[in-house]
Amino acid sequence: MNDDERDRELARSLFGSVGKAKATGGHVPDRNKLLQPLEHPKSVIHSFCTGCGLYLERFMISAEDRAGAANIPIPDNLDGYYMETESCSLCDSRDPLVVFKKIDDLPG
């Protein structure tokens, strides 16, 4: 066993191990959660994963990166919008294509 393997085994024995969340799909965002003020001063938009139900806040660089990967434009004004993905780094270890949706279009 090399040093890295010993370190991982020690960490596992001390802290346990946690697997990835399952991207079961079908999660629907809660309009009220998306209407909450952003907590971090650099956050520009809420993000929601329909795969696992995770809510995130994104900085502009992250929003631009995801929009660029999806080859879609970012709305000029992000107020009233959220980003939606089918999976995320928590449930699938990658951020797939994203869409920008209006919060007001959600029921509730």
C-alpha positions in Angstrom: 0.0 0.0 0.0 1.5 3.4 -1.0 1.2 6.6 0.9 -1.8 7.9 -1.0 -3.7 4.7 -0.4 -2.9 4.8 3.3 -4.0 8.4 3.5 -7.3 7.6 1.8 -7.9 4.6 4.0 -7.1 6.7 7.2 -9.5 9.4 6.0 -12.2 6.8 5.2 -11.8 5.2 8.7 -11.9 8.6 10.5 -14.6 10.3 8.4 -16.5 7.6 6.6 -17.2 7.8 2.9 -20.1 9.4 1.1 -21.2 8.3 -2.3 -22.6 10.5 -5.0 -26.2 11.5 -4.9 -28.4 9.7 -7.4 -29.6 11.6 -10.4 -33.1 10.2 -10.3 -34.6 13.0 -12.3 -38.0 14.5 -12.1 -37.2 17.1 -9.4 -39.2 20.3 -9.7 -37.9 23.6 -8.4 -39.7 25.4 -5.6 -40.6 28.9 -6.9 -40.3 30.3 -3.3 -36.8 29.0 -2.9 -35.7 30.6 -6.2 -37.2 33.9 -5.2 -35.1 34.0 -2.0 -32.3 36.7 -2.1 -28.9 35.4 -3.2 -26.7 34.9 -0.1 -23.2 35.4 -1.5 -22.3 38.9 -2.7 -20.8 37.6 -5.9 -23.7 35.3 -6.8 -25.7 36.4 -9.8 -28.3 33.6 -10.3 -29.9 30.6 -8.6 -29.3 27.2 -10.2 -31.4 24.0 -9.9 -30.6 20.4 -10.8 -33.7 18.4 -11.8 -31.6 15.3 -11.5 -31.0 15.4 -7.7 -32.9 18.5 -6.6 -29.8 20.5 -5.6 -30.1 24.3 -5.4 -26.9 26.4 -6.0 -25.9 30.0 -6.4 -23.7 30.7 -9.4 -21.1 33.5 -9.9 -21.1 35.2 -13.3 -18.0 33.2 -14.4 -19.8 29.9 -13.7 -23.0 31.1 -15.5 -20.9 32.2 -18.5 -19.0 28.9 -18.5 -22.2 26.8 -18.5 -24.0 29.0 -21.1 -20.9 28.7 -23.3 -20.8 24.9 -23.0 -24.5 24.9 -24.0 -23.9 27.5 -26.7 -26.8 29.6 -25.5 -26.8 33.4 -24.7 -27.1 34.7 -21.1 -30.1 37.0 -20.6 -29.0 40.6 -20.5 -30.7 41.0 -17.1 -30.6 37.8 -14.9 -33.2 39.2 -12.5 -36.2 36.8 -12.4 -34.3 34.0 -14.1 -32.7 30.7 -12.8 -30.5 28.1 -14.4 -31.8 24.6 -14.7 -29.7 21.4 -15.4 -30.5 17.7 -15.7 -27.5 16.7 -13.6 -24.8 18.5 -11.7 -21.4 17.9 -10.1 -23.0 16.5 -7.0 -25.0 13.7 -8.8 -23.1 13.2 -12.0 -19.6 14.8 -11.5 -20.2 17.1 -14.5 -22.4 20.1 -15.2 -24.3 19.3 -18.4 -26.2 21.6 -20.7 -28.1 24.3 -19.0 -31.2 26.4 -19.8 -32.2 29.8 -18.4 -35.8 29.9 -17.3 -38.1 32.5 -15.8 -39.0 32.0 -12.2 -42.4 33.6 -12.8 -43.2 30.7 -15.2 -43.2 28.2 -12.3 -46.4 27.4 -10.6 -47.1 28.7 -7.1 
